[in-house]
Amino acid sequence: MQWRYLVVASACVVLAALAAALLALPDLPATGAGGATGAADALGAGAAGAGAESCPRWLYLVGTCVLVAVVEELVFRSLLLRAVRHVCGPKATIVATAVVFAALHGLPIGIEGDPAAELVAASLTLKFLEALAFGIVLAAMLFRGGTLPLVIALHAVFDIIYFAGPVLVGGDFPASYVVTAPAGFASLAAATLILTIPAACALRFPESSLSLGFPEPH
């Protein structure tokens, strides 16, 4: 039944975010921006981003993640997915939209300092694979009875958990997806491995069992 995939995929997404967040804890600073040290301080302190000084960090985290999820899902899992579905079958549509989604998340932008080229390449490759698996899962959910609001909500929950440490403790989102420490690589690897499970399952479904929950383009 289609609802089983939605439940399993949703659970894997949340588990992947939790695993990534926990494994990344050693990379977090001992004190956040502005000197916040305790949980209450971190939640109440202002975000470090420009124009966000008066915004509580938890609100900055949730608001940003929800906004990003809405925009990205409307672009990738609505506009792009519908356009690709005009010319491709369900599985090709799932993979194609996921590749574009992953490619944009693996761009070498916002890199700070001068990390070794090998570390940059390795971390961006891992990020690409993580985003590819995530994109496949979210697109597949739409072809297995899921709705756009569901994937938006799941995307937002993933990001909120994933970025809770950097924002609540460090005061802002990371400037880039490049990681150089073992904890960062472990975080990306864990999320990628967990997300690969529902992604691989989605690609094993027969084409006949994949149909959009909203009217398909003709």
VENGI-V969655 format. One record per residue. N is the residue number from 1. RES is the residue in three letters. PHI is phi in whole degrees, -180 to 180 (999 if undefined). Layout:
BEGIN
n->N res->RES phi->PHI
n->N res->RES phi->PHI
END
This chain:
BEGIN
n->1 res->MET phi->999
n->2 res->GLN phi->-63
n->3 res->TRP phi->-64
n->4 res->ARG phi->-65
n->5 res->TYR phi->-65
n->6 res->LEU phi->-61
n->7 res->VAL phi->-68
n->8 res->VAL phi->-64
n->9 res->ALA phi->-63
n->10 res->SER phi->-62
n->11 res->ALA phi->-63
n->12 res->CYS phi->-66
n->13 res->VAL phi->-63
n->14 res->VAL phi->-65
n->15 res->LEU phi->-63
n->16 res->ALA phi->-62
n->17 res->ALA phi->-65
n->18 res->LEU phi->-64
n->19 res->ALA phi->-62
n->20 res->ALA phi->-63
n->21 res->ALA phi->-65
n->22 res->LEU phi->-69
n->23 res->LEU phi->-70
n->24 res->ALA phi->-86
n->25 res->LEU phi->-55
n->26 res->PRO phi->-61
n->27 res->ASP phi->-84
n->28 res->LEU phi->-75
n->29 res->PRO phi->-68
n->30 res->ALA phi->-66
n->31 res->THR phi->-132
n->32 res->GLY phi->-83
n->33 res->ALA phi->-61
n->34 res->GLY phi->86
n->35 res->GLY phi->85
n->36 res->ALA phi->-67
n->37 res->THR phi->-121
n->38 res->GLY phi->-101
n->39 res->ALA phi->-62
n->40 res->ALA phi->-64
n->41 res->ASP phi->-64
n->42 res->ALA phi->-64
n->43 res->LEU phi->-70
n->44 res->GLY phi->-91
n->45 res->ALA phi->-67
n->46 res->GLY phi->-75
n->47 res->ALA phi->-72
n->48 res->ALA phi->-85
n->49 res->GLY phi->-65
n->50 res->ALA phi->-60
n->51 res->GLY phi->79
n->52 res->ALA phi->-115
n->53 res->GLU phi->-60
n->54 res->SER phi->-91
n->55 res->CYS phi->-95
n->56 res->PRO phi->-56
n->57 res->ARG phi->-61
n->58 res->TRP phi->-64
n->59 res->LEU phi->-71
n->60 res->TYR phi->-61
n->61 res->LEU phi->-63
n->62 res->VAL phi->-65
n->63 res->GLY phi->-61
n->64 res->THR phi->-66
n->65 res->CYS phi->-65
n->66 res->VAL phi->-66
n->67 res->LEU phi->-62
n->68 res->VAL phi->-62
n->69 res->ALA phi->-63
n->70 res->VAL phi->-62
n->71 res->VAL phi->-64
n->72 res->GLU phi->-66
n->73 res->GLU phi->-70
n->74 res->LEU phi->-64
n->75 res->VAL phi->-76
n->76 res->PHE phi->-86
n->77 res->ARG phi->-100
n->78 res->SER phi->-122
n->79 res->LEU phi->-64
n->80 res->LEU phi->-66
n->81 res->LEU phi->-61
n->82 res->ARG phi->-64
n->83 res->ALA phi->-65
n->84 res->VAL phi->-69
n->85 res->ARG phi->-64
n->86 res->HIS phi->-61
n->87 res->VAL phi->-119
n->88 res->CYS phi->-129
n->89 res->GLY phi->-75
n->90 res->PRO phi->-57
n->91 res->LYS phi->-66
n->92 res->ALA phi->-63
n->93 res->THR phi->-65
n->94 res->ILE phi->-59
n->95 res->VAL phi->-69
n->96 res->ALA phi->-62
n->97 res->THR phi->-68
n->98 res->ALA phi->-68
n->99 res->VAL phi->-64
n->100 res->VAL phi->-64
n->101 res->PHE phi->-58
n->102 res->ALA phi->-69
n->103 res->ALA phi->-61
n->104 res->LEU phi->-71
n->105 res->HIS phi->-85
n->106 res->GLY phi->-104
n->107 res->LEU phi->-73
n->108 res->PRO phi->-81
n->109 res->ILE phi->-116
n->110 res->GLY phi->71
n->111 res->ILE phi->-74
n->112 res->GLU phi->-104
n->113 res->GLY phi->75
n->114 res->ASP phi->-136
n->115 res->PRO phi->-68
n->116 res->ALA phi->-61
n->117 res->ALA phi->-59
n->118 res->GLU phi->-66
n->119 res->LEU phi->-68
n->120 res->VAL phi->-61
n->121 res->ALA phi->-62
n->122 res->ALA phi->-66
n->123 res->SER phi->-71
n->124 res->LEU phi->-71
n->125 res->THR phi->-66
n->126 res->LEU phi->-62
n->127 res->LYS phi->-64
n->128 res->PHE phi->-60
n->129 res->LEU phi->-65
n->130 res->GLU phi->-63
n->131 res->ALA phi->-67
n->132 res->LEU phi->-63
n->133 res->ALA phi->-62
n->134 res->PHE phi->-63
n->135 res->GLY phi->-64
n->136 res->ILE phi->-63
n->137 res->VAL phi->-62
n->138 res->LEU phi->-65
n->139 res->ALA phi->-67
n->140 res->ALA phi->-62
n->141 res->MET phi->-61
n->142 res->LEU phi->-68
n->143 res->PHE phi->-88
n->144 res->ARG phi->-121
n->145 res->GLY phi->98
n->146 res->GLY phi->-77
n->147 res->THR phi->-120
n->148 res->LEU phi->-61
n->149 res->PRO phi->-58
n->150 res->LEU phi->-65
n->151 res->VAL phi->-71
n->152 res->ILE phi->-63
n->153 res->ALA phi->-62
n->154 res->LEU phi->-67
n->155 res->HIS phi->-61
n->156 res->ALA phi->-64
n->157 res->VAL phi->-62
n->158 res->PHE phi->-58
n->159 res->ASP phi->-66
n->160 res->ILE phi->-61
n->161 res->ILE phi->-67
n->162 res->TYR phi->-61
n->163 res->PHE phi->-102
n->164 res->ALA phi->-59
n->165 res->GLY phi->-62
n->166 res->PRO phi->-58
n->167 res->VAL phi->-80
n->168 res->LEU phi->-72
n->169 res->VAL phi->-98
n->170 res->GLY phi->-83
n->171 res->GLY phi->98
n->172 res->ASP phi->-162
n->173 res->PHE phi->-74
n->174 res->PRO phi->-60
n->175 res->ALA phi->-70
n->176 res->SER phi->-152
n->177 res->TYR phi->-90
n->178 res->VAL phi->-73
n->179 res->VAL phi->-121
n->180 res->THR phi->-126
n->181 res->ALA phi->-99
n->182 res->PRO phi->-55
n->183 res->ALA phi->-62
n->184 res->GLY phi->-65
n->185 res->PHE phi->-67
n->186 res->ALA phi->-63
n->187 res->SER phi->-62
n->188 res->LEU phi->-64
n->189 res->ALA phi->-64
n->190 res->ALA phi->-64
n->191 res->ALA phi->-62
n->192 res->THR phi->-63
n->193 res->LEU phi->-63
n->194 res->ILE phi->-68
n->195 res->LEU phi->-69
n->196 res->THR phi->-65
n->197 res->ILE phi->-62
n->198 res->PRO phi->-69
n->199 res->ALA phi->-67
n->200 res->ALA phi->-65
n->201 res->CYS phi->-61
n->202 res->ALA phi->-62
n->203 res->LEU phi->-77
n->204 res->ARG phi->-93
n->205 res->PHE phi->-66
n->206 res->PRO phi->-66
n->207 res->GLU phi->-54
n->208 res->SER phi->-66
n->209 res->SER phi->-93
n->210 res->LEU phi->-108
n->211 res->SER phi->-146
n->212 res->LEU phi->-69
n->213 res->GLY phi->-76
n->214 res->PHE phi->-121
n->215 res->PRO phi->-52
n->216 res->GLU phi->-81
n->217 res->PRO phi->-70
n->218 res->HIS phi->-123
END
